[in-house]
Amino acid sequence: MAGAVEVDTLQGSLGDSIWFHFDLDNDVLYLRDQATRNEPVFGEEDPDGFTVLRTDDGKFAGMTIVTYWERFGSGELGRASIHAVKERVAEWAKSHSLVA
């Protein structure tokens, strides 16, 4: 008997530089620069409503995007494949110059 697998988070790397964690239940995308992933950071909301994360010395460390899929996704999140979600996140990160 086959059963369905329910996933509530998706995480991985985009290239060698960005780690992501996508909370599917709450539609929140967390992006972190691999080089600063374990450093303490502070966040500040930018005009687009993203929380930009920076290290104590002001270096860019990542972003948090609330309602990511609602704002930037394609179709209903519950029907999207894991591959499609990761592809969309990678495209968005590249278009915002986070990944080369």
N, C-alpha and C positions, 0 to 999 in steps of 0.2 A: 504494500500500500504506500503510495507516494504522499508525502505531506508538504505543505507549504512552509517555507522558511521566511520569517519576518525579520527584517533588518531595520534597526532604528538609528544607526550611525554608519557612516562611511568615512574611512580615512586612508591616507596614502601620501605619496610624494608626487610633486609635479616637477619633472626634471630633477636636477640635483639640488635645487635651491629652496624650494617651497614645500612645506608639509601642510596638509589640510585635514580638517576634521569637520564633517558635515553632520549636524544633528538633524536628521530627517524629520523627526516628530515635531520639532519646534521651528524648523526652517531657518537654522542659524549656521552660517559657514564661518569657520575659523581658519585663517591662513597665518602661518608663521614662517619666518625666514629660518632655514635650518641652522644657520650659524648662530642665531640668538635664541633658539627654541627653549633653552633651559635657563635663560637669564630673566631676572625680574624686569617687568615692563610696566609702563603706564599707558592708559588709553585716553584719547581725546576724540570727540565726535567731529567729523568734517562736514562741510556743507551738503554732501550727498547722503548724510545719515550713517556713514560707515564709522566704526570706531577704529582709528589708526593707532597702532601700538608702537611705542618707541622705548628704547633702552634709556638708562639714566643719562647717557651722554648724547641722547637725541637721535641715535641711529634707528632707521626704520626697522621694525621687528615683525610686523604683520598687520592683519586687519581682522575685524569681526563684522560680518554683514548679517543683520537681522532681516528676515523675510527675503532671503537670497533667491530661492526658487520662484517665489511669487513675483519678484521684480525682474529676474534675469533668466529664469528657466524657460523650458519649452514644453508645453503640455502639462498634464497632471502628474505631479511628483510621484504619487502612489502607483502610477502605471509605467514609470520610466525604468529602464534597465540600469543596473549598476554601471555598466559601461557608458551608457548615455549620460548619466549624471556626472561621472568623472570627466568625460569629454567636454561637457558644458562648463564645468568648473575650470578645466585647463584653458579653454578658449577665453573665458572671462578673465582669468589671471593674466594670460598673455596680452589681451587687449588693454589691460590696465598696467602693463609693463612690469608685472611681478615675476614673470617667467620669460626667458629669452626664447 
